[in-house]
Amino acid sequence: METIWLEYAWALLILIGLEGLLSADNALVLAVIARHLPEDQKKKAINYGILMAFVFRFVALFAISFIANVWQIQAIGALYLLYLGLKHVFQAKFGKNNKDIHEDDKKESAGKGFWPTVGKIALADLAFAIDSILAAVALALGLPDSPLGDFGGMDGGQFIVVVLGGIAGLILIKFAATWFVQLLEKRPALETTAYAIVAWVGVKLAVITLAHEDIGILDHDFPHSTLWTIIFYGVLVAIALIGWFAPSNKQRPKDKAS
């Protein structure tokens, strides 16, 4: 029983870290989109953005049972997470870097009025809310069943992990996003790392989908097996370590000096 709760605690810590990086990217996008506005309107637009981020994530929590019970939605979610993560990784690796991507957002927003800017912020917040809830559900569904019974259409322990992860994301957007943005400034490779983790979480959701009783391509118990747990967390830790020690983190000061 203690092993189960350790796995739950580990998954929650990973989710909070991922939420922090995604929240930082969310905050960075809000700042870039609103950058062209006058200072008073900029602050108001960003505040609206934070409020909408709260609303969208709160609403997304009500979609948990639907995502958790319908394998077709799980499959779509897995494909979306894979697309989102790999697209960002390939852009950073072979195309535009993260700074150029955000610069494009700024150019697209320039010249637009206050409410069109708020509308674009709303769309960005909606996308981040979807990313957040899908990543949380994918992590939670791979956890073993807890003794807490069912709640919200899924295991009670898994439901708590998703809700706590969602709450953590909201708190981080409000209070800690600035710190995470500063961390990304010092270690820019972490943004790509976060999306690589999102893609790997998409793989986990795909494994859960393939093991669904209505599909049966994988054994039903495989997503909860010791082998898959070791593989998943082993690769996840490897991705995080590669991102933390990536050479681009050391090259950033030189870029600023040049």
N, C-alpha and C positions, 0 to 999 in steps of 0.2 A: 504493500500500500504506500509506503514511504517513497518507493521508486516512482510511482505514478505521480505523486505530488511534486517530486523533484523535476520530472519531465514537464509538468504543467508550469512550474516556476521558470524553468529554462526557456520554454516557449514564450512565456509572457515577457521575459526580459528581452528576448530577441525581437518580439513584436514592438515593444516600447522603443528599442533602438531604431528599428526600421521606421516606425511612426515619426521618430524625431528627425531622421534624415528626410523623409517625405514631407514633413511639416516645414522643414527648413527650405526645401525646394519650393513648396507652396508659398511660403512667405517671400522668397526671392522673386518668384513669378509675379506676385501681387505688387511688389515694389517696382519691378521693371515695367509692368503694364501701366501703373499709375505715375510713372516717373515724369511724363511730359506735362502733367497738370500743375497748376499753381500750388504753392505749399499748403494753403488751407484746404483746397479741394483734394490734394493728394492724401492728406491725413484722413479726410472724411471718406474717400474711396477705399483706402486700406481698411479703415474701421468697418465699413460695410462689407468688405471682403472677408474679414475675420468673422463677422456676424453670420454671413452666409455659409462660411465653412462650418460653423457650429451647427447651423440648421441642416445642411446637407448630410453631415456625418450622423446627426441624431436621427434623421429620417432613414438613412441607410441601415441603421441598426434594426429597423423593422423588416428589412429584407432578408435577415439572417435565415429564418426558417425556410423561406422559398429557395434560397441558394443551397441550403444544407440538404434539402429533401429531393430536389429535382436534378437528375443526373445531366439532363440537357443543359440546364443553367450552369452546372459545374463545368461541363465541357466548354461552353462559351467563355466562362470565367477563366478557365485554364488557358485557352487560346488568346484571350485578351491580355492576360498577365505576361504570357510569353512574347506576344507582339510588342507590348509596351516596353518590357525590359530589354529585349534584344534590339529593338529599334533604337533605343537610347544608347545602348552599348556600341552598336555599329556606327551610329553617328559620331560618338566620341572617339572611336578607334580609327575609322576610315574616312569620316567626313568632317563635319563641323564639331569643334569642341564645345564644352558646356557654356563657355563665355559667349561664343558666337551665337549659339542657340538663343540665349537670353537677350543678346543684342538685337536679334531679328524680332523678338517679341516687342522690344522697345520701339523699333522702327515702325512695326505694324500698328502700334498703338498711337504713335505720334500724330498730332493734328486732330485727334478725335476729341469730342466733348466729354463732359463729366459722365453723363448717363450711359453713352456707348462704352466708355471705359469700365463703368460698374458692371455693365452687361457682360463684357469680356471676362472680368474678374469672376462673375458668377459661373460662367462656363468652365473656367479653370478650376474653381472650387468644386464644381460638380464632378469633374474628371478625377480630381484628387480624392474626393469622397468615395468614388467607385473603386479606385485603386486601393484605398485604405481598407474598405470593408472586404474586398475580395482577398487581399493578402491576409487579413486577420482570419477569415473563414478557412482559407486554405491551410493555414498553420494549425488552427484549432481542430479541424476535422481529422487530422492525422494523429491526434492524441488519443490514448486509450480511454474507454468509457470510465467515468467516475462513479462513485456511489451516491451522487447527488440527484439521480433521477433525470427526467427530461424536463426541459424548460425552453420555451420559444422555438419548439420544433426540433431541438437538438439536445444532446447530452448537457446536463446542467453545468458541469465543469467546463465544457467547451464553450458554452454560452457565456459564462463568466469571463473566460479569457478574451473572447471577442469584445464584450462590453467594456472590460477594463482597458483593452487595447484602444478602443474607440475613444474612451474618456481620456486616456493618456495622450492621444493625438490632439484632442481639443485643448488640453492643458498646455501641451508643447507649442501649439500654434500661438496661444495667447501669451505665454510667459517665457518659453525657452527657445522659440524659433530664432531670435536674434543670436543666441549663443551658438546654435547649430549653423547659422549662416556664417558666423565668424570661423567656425571649425571648417566649413567647406572652403572658406577663403584660404585657410592655412593648408588644408589637405583636399584640393579640388578633385582628386581621383575618387573620393568617397561618394560623390554624387553618382558617378558611373557605377560604383560598387553597390550602392543602394538599389539601382535598377537591375543590376546583375542578380542581386538577391531576389528582387521581385520576379524575375524570369525563373529562377530556381524554385521559388514558391509556386509559380505556375506549373512547373514540372510536378511538384507534389500534388497539386490539385488534379492534374491529369492522371497521376497514378491512382488517386482516390476514385476518379471517374471510371477508369478502366477496371477497377476492382468492384465496381457497383454490381449488385446482384443481377440487375437487368442486362448487364454487358458481359461480365465474367471473363474478360480477356486475361486479367490477373486474378490470382487467388483473393478471395474476399478479405482474408486476414492479413494480406501482405502489407497494406499501408500502416498496420499497427505492429508489424513484426520487428524484432530486434535488428535484423539485417538492414531493413529499409531505414529504421531510425538512425542507425550508425552511419549509413551512407548519406542520408539527408543532412544531418547535423555536421558530419565531417566535411562535406562539400561546402556547406554554409560557412563554417568557421574558416575554411581555406579561402573562400571568396573575400571574407571580411579582412583576413590577414594580408592578402595580396593588395586589397584596396588601401589598407592602412600604410603599408610599406612601399607603395607604388613609387617609382622614380619621379613621376610628375609632381608628387607632393614636395619634392626637394627642389624642383626646377622653378617653382612659382616665384620665389623671391628674386631669382635672376631675371625672370620676365619683367618684373616690376622695375628692376633697376635699369633695364635696357631702354 
